[in-house]
Amino acid sequence: MTDLFDTMLRRSEDHDAFDGQPVHCTGETEAPAPVRPVEQRVIVRGKFLYAGDEKFWIKGVTYGTFGETEDGANVPERSVVEADFRQMAQSGMNAVRTYTLPPRWLLDVAAENGLRVMVGLPWEQHIAFLDQPGQAAAIRKRMREQVRPISGHPALLCYTVGNEIPAAVVRWHGKKKVERFLRSLATLVRDEDPGVLVTYVNFPTTEYLDQDFADFIAFNVYLEDKATLSRYLARLQNMACEKPLVMAEIGLDSRRNGAITQAKALDWQVKTAFEAGCAGCFVFAWTDEWHRGGHEILDWDFGLVTRERQPKPALQTVQFAYAAAPMAERDWPLISVVVCSYNGSGTIEETIKALCELEYPAKQIIVIDDGSTDATPDIARKYPVELTSTENRGLSNARNLGLEQARGEITVYIDDDAYPDPHWLHYMALAFESQQVGAMGGPNIGPPEDGDIAECVANAPGGPVHVLVGDQVAEHIPGCNMAYRTDKLRAIGGFDPQFRVAGDDVDCCWRLMDSGETIGFHAAAMVWHHRRPSISRYLKQQRGYARAEALLEAKWPEKYNSTGHLSWHGRLYGRGLMQVPFRPMRIYHGTFNAAPFQSIYEPAAGLVSSLPLMPEWYAIVGGLIALSLLGIAWTPMLVFAPFAIAGVLLSVMMAVQGARRAHFSSVATGRRPAWQMRAIVAWLHLLQPAARLIGRMQHGIGPWGRAPLRLFPLPRAREKTHWSEIDWVSLEDRLAGLRQTMVELELPHRVGGDTDDWDIAFRPSLFAETRVTAMVEEHGAGCQLFRFRTRPVVFRGTILLGLLLVGLGVGALLSSAPIAGGALIAAAIYVAIATWSACSNGGWLWERAWRSHFGEARKE
């Protein structure tokens, strides 16, 4: 490509000197592939488009808008269109975008030349279209009439039900109203042309619009800096979530910037779009001929060819860029792919087969059979992989064994119930090349062919989602799709063997970040990950995750809040995420609505607003229901009924909201009716917190604690001292060593924050904790006296709860309601005993940590 630009520069120093003749490349390039007539429609699969079994990369160009001809059409004469489309096809293009409704003959010409058409359905989007009575209905009626003449044509790539509704119009009508109207347009288009793809073409000034109705996300983006475009595409990819992203317009005006600059810009714009994982792009535009409002625009020249159809340098640039898409050849690094399996015969053949078929040229495939008793090793031996079989030692040990055998610069892990996208490793390698990171992740998406229940589970909470602190920086990447620089992973010791089933990926991410490394993310480095095919297996999985949570909390107590939940700094991405209704969200419009990039700002959730998202919410609602039922025996207790009803309704609303937001792939066949699918999703939203709550209670994680009933030692303040005269140790190091002992013993504890007057706390239950405060006396010559003071702390909420229960119980007894009074007094006694036990357990845990740590210190 450098030779091409050198040739261009020798022929023309500026746009005025360009003579309009084709510029020939001095290097060699492949001839355009033979044109194949269009025979089948394109479908969406994950982050990409497919035509049959092959990926369809949109390599397109926009066409128009043109002035009206005598017959009222907004396209050139047929002979001109035929010549244009023939030249497009010869230039390696496979798609064309129109902004007005094309006649059916234009689609025929496109199909003959192997071109698919993105058809724009124009309407009055530049005015306040929802204010005038009957305007919206007229738009819908006209759109139906537009679609019918071309419905079912094989050359249809998709319909666009709008293009860049001005930010002022959206702000005037309101976000929700515009989204509902666009959704209604998409629905009527699908009614008229079943199976067709539908989208809306957005742009940065209204990027906050929710396009859940679109089959893929399309944006017009004009950025004249490569790094800025790359960052913004990463942002759009995350907004698109599991849907494909298409650049509906990219380009540069050659009149203002010069023909050579235009060609150079399109070279990196096209390459950047594909390297960012876009499913394709449309260059704006085919020709400089362009009309708006019935008038020809003469002060813009965005075309690849002139008004007289003479090629500009940009045409050949785009031809070469499209020929290399989705990514140019380069020296790819060796990547070691590790698959660990324990009795995974049901799915591992699909995984290994897909890995072997990857086009990535430099890969090593390692299969670790972790003591399987099924046919897993026999299946692996059928393929050219490096198989190692061991006794069953757990997932982390298996992953570490794969790391030992890895020869690649990068080591990638994929689960035995997942299989990769054909370009998975390419995107991983590109991301490592462009970002200085120690690890890299990508999305995992449920295959649409897995069946109705699996598709519903994919839309349910509790799945393997990634956590991003930026558009290209992650805080956590799921273990089914994670990659590491091999030397960086070895430097931190690989995976912790105590995590036998799950949790090792979270622990590894945290240790890697603690070592100073960054975790990256590429939205196109996707794998297909099978979800649980039945509700019972899904709920069992949710209960099982609690074991990993308990191990993580014991090892990383500072990562967990007082309720026993992870405090992520980033944002979770994926389907099925639970959201609290009515949370305020603000759109950044800029002063006078002038911001070129307008986004939604969502305030950080506090404890109160986060409660409904926690499994413990069900315990709170259950307690309110129990108090309300006591109203049968004592009427004043019915005061709790409205709160219980509100809690239940909030959970139901969250489930309904999750069902409404569910996205079902159009690829799957034999699907239940949409309302049944959404009903199942809503039911899973209600069941998942209950299953997770049961698991958390079983493993003692969260406010329930994991300590047994204990009455001794007596809860009281104590002091202990440790005299040291061997080696001087700072108080911080002494506390760090003490904490490490607690981690090894799996003692539940947390570390004090910046404003706390204590250093370590043992919280064995919801009601109380034991806090440890330390100091050191320096006695010279390396002699030190470490002092530790412990004191039990009963939380204010516990005291208030106890007083409330006692007060209500006494009131019930005085009102001759013995059943209600007895139940309330019994509850108060339970709180008192549990509080005493929590304080005793805290003291016992401190004694155990002290003996273990300082007993060993004395031996040393």
N, C-alpha and C positions, 0 to 999 in steps of 0.2 A: 504493500500500500504506500510505503514511502516513495517508491519509484514512481507510482502514479502521481503523487502530489508534486514530485520534482518535475515530471513532464508537464503538469498543469502550469506550474510556476514559470517554466521556460516559455510557455506559449502565451501566458497572460499574467501580468502583474496586478491587474485590477479588473473589475467587472466590465468596464467600458471596453477593454481590449479584447474581451472574449468574443470570438467570431461565431459562436453558436454551432460549431462542428463537433462531432464526437471526439472524445479524447481516448486514445488507446493506451492500455497499460503496457509498460515495458516488461513486466514479469509475466510468469505463466499463471493461468487460472483454469479451473475446470469449466467446460462448456455447460451452458444451462441444460438441466435435465429435460428430456422430452416431455411435452405437454400432455397430461392425461385429462381427458374430459371428466367433469365432476359427476359422480354417480351416487354418492351417499352424503348424508348430512353429518355435521360435526357434533360431537357430544362433549360434555364436561366430565373429566375424571380427576378428582383431587384438584391440584394446582395447575392442571394442564388441560388442553383440548386434544381430542382424539378423532381421527377419521378411520373408523374400523378399529383395527388393532394397532395402528400406528399413530404416534403423536402428530398432531397438526400444529405446526408453528406458523402463526400468522406473519406473513411477510408481505405487508400490504402498502397501499398508497390511497390517498383520498382523491376523489373525483368530483369536482364542482365546488361551489354551486355555479351553474351556468344560467345564461339568460334564456327566456322563453322563446321557443320556436313558433312557427306559424300554427302548428297543431296543438300548442299549449304545453308541450313537454318541456322539462327543464334539463334536457340533455342535448348534446350535439346530434347532428345527423347520424344515421346508422353507419354510414361508411366511415365517418370519423371515429365513432366508438369502436368499430371493428379494428381499425388501424391502431387505435390507442391500446386496446386490450391485447392485441397481438404483440405489440411492443412491450407491454407490461410483462406478459408471459415469457417473452424472450429474455427479459431482464431478470428473471428469477422470481417474479412476484406471483403470489397465489391468492391474493385477496384485494378487494377494492371497496372503499367506503363511499357511499353516496349520502347526501344530506337531504335529498328530496326523494319522493317515491319514483322508482324507475319503471318504465314500461316493461312488460313481460319479455319483450324481444331482447331487451338489454341483458336480462338474466340468462336468456338463451345464448347470447354471444359470450357472456362470461363463462358459462358452463363449457362451451366449446373450446375455450382457451384455458381451461383448468383454473378459473378464478371463482372464488366464492365472494359473495357480496354482503357487506354490512349495510343494511337498508335503514336509512334515517326516516322517521315518520314525523314530518314537520307539523307544528301547531303554534299557537300564539303564546309561547313561553316567555316572551320578552315584555309582556304586559301583566297587570294584576288579573290573571285569568280566572281566579276564583271569586272575584268581587261582582262580576256582572252576572245577573240572573240568566241561567240557561247556558252560560258559556262552557262550563265543564261538561255538561251533557252533550253539547254540540261537538266538542272536541272528541269525546268518546265515540259518538256516532260516526264522525268523519274518519276516525282512525279505523273503525271496523270496515268501512267502505274502502279504505286504502289497502288494507291487508288482503281482502278477499280476492282481488284479481291475480295476485302473485302467490297466494297461499299454496304450500306444498311443493314449491319449486326446489329442486335439489341444489341449485346454486346459492340458496339462501344460507349465509353464515349465521346471521342473527338479525333481529330488529333492534333498533335503539328507540326507546319511547321518549326520548328527550335529549337535548344537548346543551349543556351549560346554561341552565336557568340562572339568570342574573342573581347575584347575592342580594341585591336590593329587593327583588321580587320575593325571594325565599324569606328574607327577614320580615317583609311586609305581611305575608300570609302566615308565617310561622313554620318551623321545621316539621311538625307532625302533620299539618294539613298537606304540605307539599309531598311528603313521603306517602301519605294515604292516596293522594291523587295519582302519583307515579305507580304505586302498587296496583291501583285499579286499571291503569292503562296496560300494565304487563299482563294482568289477568285476562283482559278482553283479547289481547293479541294471542295468547296461548289458546283461548277458546276458538278463535278463528283459524289458527294454524298449530294444531297440537304437535308437540315434540320439538318445536323450534326453540332456539336459544333467544333470550331476551335480556337486554341490558339497558342501562342509562349511562350516558357519557357525562361524567362529572369533571370538575376542574378545581384547583386549590382553594378558590374563594368560597366554595361550599362543600369542602371535603367532609364536613360533619354529617351530611345526609346519610341516613341509614339505608343501604341498598340491599336489604335482605331479600327483596323480590327478584334481584338480578341473578342470572346464571353465572355471570362472571363480572368482575369489576373493571370498568373502563374509565380512563382519565385522559384528558388533554393536558400535557405538561410541556411548557416551554422554559427550559433552564439552559443557560449558556455556559455552564461550568460543569465539568465531568464529575468532580467530587460531590458537588451539591446535588446533581441529578441522582447519583448513586445513593446518597443518603436519603433523598426524598422517596426514591423507589422502595427502599427498605421500609420506610414508614408506611407507604401505600400497601405493601405486601402484608404487613401486620394488620392493617385495617381490613384487607380482603380476607384475612384469616385463612380458611380452607378453600377459598375460591380462587380461580385463576385471575391474574391481573393482566390487562391488555392496555398498551399505550395507544389510545385512539387518535392522537395527533402528536407528532414531534416534528421539528423542522426549524429552518432559519431563512430569513428574508435575504435573498442575494442582492436585491437592489441597494439595501443599506450596508450590507456587510461584504459584498463581493462574491463572485461565483466560487472562488477557491475556498474562501472561508466557509461558505455554505457547505461545500463538499467535505471539508475537514470536520465540521461540526456534526454532519449527519453520520460520518464514519464512527465517531465515538458515541453518538447518541444511540444508534442502532445497537452497537456492541454492548453498551452499558445496559440497555433495556434487556437484552437476552441474558447477559451475565447476572443480572439482578433476579433472574428467574421469571421474567414476564413470559406469558404464553405467546407473545408476539407484539407487533407494533404496526402502525400505519404512519407512513411519512406524509406530511402535509407539504406539497400537494403534487399531483401529477403534472399539471400545467400552470403557467402563470395566469392563464385566463381564469378570471374569478369575478363573480357577480354578487352583489348584495342589494336587496331591495329593488331589483330591476335595473340596477346601474352597474356598469363594469368598473371594477376597482383597478386603477392604473398605477397606484403608488406602492404596491406590494408585488414582490416577485418570489413567491415561495416554491414555485414549481421545479420539478426535475427536468422539465422541458419548457421551452419558451411558448409563447402564444401561437407561434408558427409551427410548433411541435419539433423544434430543433433541440437535441439533447444538450443539457448542461453537464459540467464535470460531475455534479452531484448524482446524476443518473448512474454512471458507471461505479461511483463510490458505493451507492446503495446496492447495486448489483453484486459487487464483491462482498459487501458486508452480509447480505442475505445468503450468499453462497456459503459463507463460513458459519452462519448461524446454525445451531444456537451458540456455539462457541468455537473459536478458532483453535487449530492444533497448536500444541506447545509441548515442552518437556514436562510431562506430568510426573509428580513425585510418586514413589512407591507407597501404597497404602495397604496396611494389614487389616483385614476384616475378621473380627472374632465373633463366632456364634457359640453361645453356651447353651446346653440343653440337658434337661433331666426329664426323661420320658416324654419327649416332644415329637413322637413319630407322627402324630396327626397333622402337623403343620410344617415340620422342619424341611421336608423335601421341597416344598414350595419356596422356602427361604433359600436353600442352597442352590436350587435350579436358577432362581432369579439372580443370585450373586454371580454364578458362573456365566450367565448370559449378559452381564453388564459389559458395555462397550469400553469401559475404562481400561486402558492398555497396561497399567502397571499395578497389579493387585495380587495380594497373597490372602488366600481364604483359609482360615483356621477354624476347625470345629472341635469344641471341647465337650466330650460326652461325660457328664458328671454322674456317673454310676447309673445310667439308665437301665431299666429292666425290660424295656420294650425293644422295638426294632430300630431305634434311633441310630446306633452305630452302623447297622447294616445298610440303612438308607444313605448315610454319609459316605460309605465306601464306594458307592456307585458313581461318585463324582470326583473330579480332580481337586480335592481339598486335602489339607493336612489335618488328619484326625488323631486326636489323643483321647484315650478313655481312662478314667480314674474311678476310684470309689467315690461315693456321694459325699462331698465335702461342702456343698453350698455354692451359691451363685458367685459370691465375691472371690472365693478360692479359684473357681473355674475361670473367672475373668483375669485373675492374676496369672494363671497358667498360660492363658492366651497372650498376655502381655510379655511373658518371658520368651515366647516363641516368635513374637512379632519382629520382623526385619524391616518394616516400613518406617519411613519418617513420621507417618501418621498412623495411629491405631484407632480403628472404628469398631464400635459395638452395635450389634443389632440382635433383637430377641428372636427366639426360634418360632415365635408365632407372628412374625412380621416379614415383609419382603420389600425390597427397595424399588424406588422409581428408577427407570433406566439411566438417568443422568445424576443419580444420587452422589456418587463419588466425584464426578466432575464439579458439582457445586461445592462439595466439601473442600476439594483442593483449591478451587478459586477463592473461597472465603479465607482459607488459611494463608493464601498468597497475598491477599489484599489487606488482611487485618493482622495485627501483631497480638495474637491471642494464644493461650495455652490449650484451649478446648473449643469445640464447636458443636452446635446442635442444630436440629431442624425439626419440622413438624411431623407428627405421626397421625395418620388419618385412617379411619375404619373403612375397609373395602366395602363398596356398596352391594356386592354380591353375597354378603354373609347372611342375609335374611333380615326379616322385620325386627326381631328382638335385638339383634346385634346393632342394627341401625338406630334403634331407640336408645340402646345403652350408650352409643356414641354421642347421643344428645343429652345424656344424663350426667349429673355431677359426679365428681370423684375419679375422673379419668386421668390418664397420664398427660398432663398439660405442661407447657414450658412457662417460665417466669422471666420476663424481660424488664431490665431497668433502663433500656434504651432501645432504639429500633434495631440495633445490631449488637447489643450487649445483653447477655443473659445472666440471671442469678442462679437459675436451675435449668438443666436440660434432662429430660427423661432418659432412662437407661436403654430404652428400645431404639434410640437414635442419638448416639453421642460419639464424638470423636475427640481424640487428644493428640497433641504432639507427644510422640512416644517417650522422648527423654524427659519431658515435664511430668508425665504420669509416673514414670519410674522414680523421679526425684522425690515425689511425695509418698512413695512406698506402695503405689497401686491402691487397691480397694481393701477396706477393712473387713477381715474374715468373719467378724461377728454378725454381719448382715448376710444371712443365708438365703433370703428370698427377695427382699426389697429394702429400700432405704440406702443402699450402697451408693447409688448415683447422687443422691442429695449430699451425703457425707463427703464424697469425693469432690463435688463441686465446691463445697465450703472449704475443704482443705487446700484445694488448688488456689482459690481466691486468697486464702490466708498466706499462701506462699508468694503472693504478689502478682499472680497471673490473672488474666481476664478471660472470660468465657464469651465467645462470639455466637452469632446465630445467623443462619441463612434460611429464609423462608421457602426456598425452592428445593432444599436438600431434604426431601420428604421420603418417608417410608409408609407403606400400608401396614397397619397394625390391627390385627383381628381383635374385636371387642368380644366380651363374654356373650355366648349365644343363647343364654337363658337367664331369667330373672334370678333364679336361685344361685347360679354361679356368680352373677354380678354382686349379689348381696354378700355371698361368702368372701368374695374378693375385698369388698369394703370392710368387712370385719377383720380380715387378715392384715389390711394395711395398718391397723392399730398396733400390731406387734412392731413393725418398722418404726412407727411414730414413737413408741416407748423407748426403743433403742436410741433413736436420734435425740430424744429429750434428755436421756441420761447422759449422752456424750456431749451434747451441745445445749445445756440448759439456758445459756444466755440468748439463744435464738428463739426461745419460747416465751410467750407472755404469761401473765399470772393465771390465765385460764387454761394453760397447757396447749396453746396453739402457736404455730409458726408465725412469726412477724416478718412477712416478706417485704422487702424494700421495693420490689418491682411489681409489675402487673401481670396477672395470669392471663394466658391466651389459650383459646380452644373452645370447642363446643361444650354445652352443658353447664357452663358456669352459672351459679346461683347469684341472683341480684335482688337487692331489697327494693320493692316498689317505692315510688315517690321520692327517691333520693335526688336532691337538687343537682342539676348539671347546668353549667353556664357555657355559652358559646362565645368564644373570643371573636368579636367582629372588628375590633379596632375602632379608633375614633372616627365618627361619621361613616362607619361601615366601610372603612378604606383599607383594611388589612388584606394583603394579597394571599395569605394563607390563614384560613379561619378554622379553628379547631374547637373541640369540646373539652372543657376543663371540668373534671370530676373531683370534688374535694375528698381528701383522705378520710376513710371511714374511722370513726371513733369506736369506743367499746360498745356504746348503746346501739349504734347503727350496725355494728358487726354481729351483735348477739343473734339475730335471726339467721345468720349464715352458719352458725356453729351447731354441731350436733346437740350441745347442751341446751339449746333453745327448746328442744322437745322436753327436757327435764323440767325446765321452768314452766312451760305450758302445762305439763302434767301436774306439777305442784299446784298451779292455779286451778286446774280442773278439780283436783282432790279437795282443795279448800272450798270450792264452789259446791261440791256435792254434800259437804257438811251442812249446807243451807237447808237440806231436807230435814235435818234434826234441829237446826238453830237458824232461823231466818236471817239474822244479820250477816251470816257468812255468804249470803247471796251477793254481797257487795263485790266479791271477787269474780262473779260470773261474767260481767262485761269484759274484764281483762282476759279471762280465759277464752271467751268467744273471739275477742280481738286477736289473741295469739294464734288461735286455730285459723281464723280467716286470713291472717297475714301469711301463714304457711301455705294455705291453699292458693292465695294470690301469687305467691312466688312460684308455685308449681305450675299454675296456669300460664304465668309469664314465661317460664322456661319452655313449656310446650309450644307456646305461640312462636317463640324465637327458634324453635327447632328447624334444622335444615336437613331435608332428605334428598339423597341423590336421585337424579332422574334416570340414572343408568340401570338401577335394579329393576327386576321384573317380578311379577307375582306379588306386588305390594298390596297390603291392606289399604282400605280407604284412608285418606289423610287424617280424618277426624279420629279414627281408631289409633293410628300411629301417635297422634298428639296426646290422646288419652293415656296411652301407655307411658309416654315420656313424662306426663304430669304425675302419674302414679309412681314412677321411679324417683322423681324429685321429692315425693313424700316419703318413700321408703328408705332412700339412701341415708339421710341423717340418722334415722333410727338404727340402721345396721351399723353405721360408724360409731354411734353412741354406745351400742352394746359392746363392740370391740374395744373401745376406749375404756369402758368400765371393767371389762375382763382383764385388760393389761395394765390397769391402774394409771392411765395417763389422763392428765387434765385435773380439774378441781376435785375429782373423786379420790385421788391419791391411790397408793398401792400398799399402804401399811396396814398391818392387822390391828385389832383392838389391843391397846396396851395401857395399863394403869400406872406403871413405873418405868423410869424414874419419875419422881414427883415433879410436876411442872414448876420450876422456879429458876431464878437467875443464878448462874454459876460463873466461876472464873477458873481458868487453867493457865499454867505458865510452862514454858520450855526454855531451859538454859542451854546455850550453845557457846562453846569456846574452841571449836575446831576451825571452821572456815566461815568467814563473814558472808552473810546472805541478806539481801535486801528483803524488806517486808513483802514487796510485790512478788519476788521469786518464791518466798516461803509460802505465800497464799496460792500462787500458781501450782506449786508442788502439792500442796494440800488438796487443791481442787482436782488435780490429776488423779490423786488417790481416790477421790470420790467418784470420778468417772469410771475408773477401773472397777470399783466396787458396785457401780450402777446405783449409787445413792441419789435419790431425787433432790436436786438443789438448784439454786439460781444465784447468779452473781449480782451484787449491788450495782446500781447505776451511778451516774456522775453526781447526782444530788442526794444520794442515800448516805446516812450516817452509820451504815453497817456494810459488811463485806460479802458475807455468804449467808444464804437463808435456806433452811430445810423446810419444804412445804409438803408434808405428807397427806394433806387433805384440803378441802375447801374452806375449813373454818379457822385455821390458825397455822402459824409457822414458828420456827425457832430461828432467831437471827444471831449471827456471830460477828462481833466487832474485834478487830485485832490492832495491836500496837507493838512497837519494839523499843526497848531501852538499850542504848549503847553504853557499854561499860568499859570500853577501851581494849586495845590489844586483841581485837577480834571477838571479844566476849559480848554476847547479846542475851537479853532476856525478852522472850516473846510472851506477850500477854493476850489471852483470848477470853472475851466475856460473851456468854450466851444468855439470851433471855427469850422466854416464850411471848409471843405477840398474838393476841386474839383480835381478829379483824372487827372493825366497827359494824360491818354488815352482819357479822355473826351475833354480836351483842344485840343489835336492833331486831334481828330475826327472833332471837330467843325471847326478848322482852315482848315482842308482838305476839308470839305464840302463847306465852304465859298470860298476858293480858286478855287475849281472846278466850283462852281456856277458862280463866277465872270468871270472865263475863258469862260464858256459856253455863258454867256450873251454877252461878248465882241466878241464872234465868231458867233454872230447872231443865237444862238440856244436857244430861249426863253423857250421852253418846258423843256429842260434838265436843263437850268440855274434856272428856277423857282422851279423845283422839288428839286434841290440841295440846294438852298437857304432856301426853306421851311423845308427841313430836318435839316439844320443848326439852323433855328429858333426853331424847335422842341427840338433839343438838348439843346439849351440855356434855353428854358422855363422849360424843364424837370430838368435841373441842378439847376435852381433857386428853383423850387418846392422841389427838394430833400433837398436842404439846409434849406428851410423853414420848411419842415416836420421834419428834424432832430432837429431843434430848438424847434418845437412844442412838439415833443416826449420828449425832455429833460424837458421842462416845466411841462408836465404831470407827468413824473416820480418824479420830484422835489416836486410838490404839494402833490402828493399822499404819498410819503415817509416822507418828513420832516413836512408836515402838521400833520400826525399821530404822529410823534415824538414830536411835540410841545404839542399835546394834552396829551401825556403821561407825 
